[in-house]
Amino acid sequence: MAISPSRQRPAYAALAEHHTKIEDRHVRELFAADPNRAPRRPGCILIAPNDLLVQLAAQCDLEERRVMMLAGKPTTFPARSSLN
Protein backbone atom coordinates (compact mmCIF):
# COMPACT_ATOMS: atom_id res chain seq x y z
CA MET A 1 0.00 0.00 0.00
CA ALA A 2 1.57 3.27 -1.10
CA ILE A 3 1.41 6.06 1.43
CA SER A 4 1.35 9.69 0.38
CA PRO A 5 2.01 12.31 3.02
CA SER A 6 -1.07 13.56 4.87
CA ARG A 7 0.02 17.10 4.01
CA GLN A 8 -0.93 16.40 0.40
CA ARG A 9 -4.57 15.76 1.34
CA PRO A 10 -7.36 18.35 0.84
CA ALA A 11 -8.49 17.94 4.47
CA TYR A 12 -4.99 18.82 5.66
CA ALA A 13 -5.16 22.05 3.68
CA ALA A 14 -8.52 22.81 5.31
CA LEU A 15 -7.03 22.15 8.76
CA ALA A 16 -4.09 24.42 7.97
CA GLU A 17 -6.51 27.16 6.88
CA HIS A 18 -8.51 26.68 10.09
CA HIS A 19 -5.28 26.99 12.07
CA THR A 20 -4.42 30.33 10.49
CA LYS A 21 -7.87 31.61 11.50
CA ILE A 22 -7.55 30.64 15.18
CA GLU A 23 -3.82 30.59 15.89
CA ASP A 24 -3.83 33.92 17.73
CA ARG A 25 -6.90 33.15 19.85
CA HIS A 26 -6.77 31.71 23.34
CA VAL A 27 -8.59 28.46 24.07
CA ARG A 28 -10.80 30.33 26.56
CA GLU A 29 -12.06 32.55 23.74
CA LEU A 30 -12.88 29.55 21.59
CA PHE A 31 -14.89 27.88 24.38
CA ALA A 32 -16.63 31.16 25.29
CA ALA A 33 -17.75 31.54 21.67
CA ASP A 34 -18.91 27.90 21.46
CA PRO A 35 -19.40 26.10 24.82
CA ASN A 36 -20.15 22.82 23.01
CA ARG A 37 -16.86 22.99 21.09
CA ALA A 38 -15.32 19.88 22.66
CA PRO A 39 -15.98 17.27 25.31
CA ARG A 40 -15.19 18.47 28.83
CA ARG A 41 -12.81 15.73 29.87
CA PRO A 42 -9.51 16.22 31.65
CA GLY A 43 -6.67 16.36 29.13
CA CYS A 44 -9.02 16.45 26.14
CA ILE A 45 -9.23 19.71 24.25
CA LEU A 46 -10.16 19.51 20.60
CA ILE A 47 -9.38 22.72 18.78
CA ALA A 48 -9.94 21.56 15.21
CA PRO A 49 -13.47 20.83 14.03
CA ASN A 50 -14.26 17.11 14.16
CA ASP A 51 -15.48 17.05 10.56
CA LEU A 52 -12.05 18.15 9.28
CA LEU A 53 -10.28 15.50 11.36
CA VAL A 54 -12.71 12.81 10.18
CA GLN A 55 -12.15 13.87 6.56
CA LEU A 56 -8.38 13.68 6.98
CA ALA A 57 -8.64 10.23 8.59
CA ALA A 58 -10.81 9.02 5.70
CA GLN A 59 -8.48 10.52 3.07
CA CYS A 60 -5.54 8.75 4.74
CA ASP A 61 -7.39 5.38 4.86
CA LEU A 62 -6.97 5.35 8.64
CA GLU A 63 -9.63 2.69 9.24
CA GLU A 64 -8.07 0.33 6.68
CA ARG A 65 -4.63 0.87 8.20
CA ARG A 66 -5.97 0.25 11.70
CA VAL A 67 -7.47 -3.05 10.61
CA MET A 68 -4.21 -4.03 8.91
CA MET A 69 -2.16 -3.08 11.98
CA LEU A 70 -4.38 -5.11 14.30
CA ALA A 71 -4.09 -8.07 11.91
CA GLY A 72 -0.28 -7.78 12.07
CA LYS A 73 0.04 -6.86 8.39
CA PRO A 74 2.58 -4.35 7.04
CA THR A 75 1.15 -0.84 6.93
CA THR A 76 4.10 1.42 6.16
CA PHE A 77 7.48 1.49 4.47
CA PRO A 78 9.53 -0.57 4.95
CA ALA A 79 7.16 -3.51 4.58
CA ARG A 80 7.09 -4.88 8.09
CA SER A 81 4.40 -5.82 10.55
CA SER A 82 3.34 -3.35 13.20
CA LEU A 83 4.86 -3.77 16.61
CA ASN A 84 1.88 -3.88 18.95
Buried (B, 14 or more C-beta within 10 A) or exposed (E): EEEEEBEEBEBBEBBEEBEEEEEEEEEEEBBEEEEEBBEEEEEEEEEBBEEBBEBBBEBBBBEEBEEBBEEEBEBEEEEEEBEE
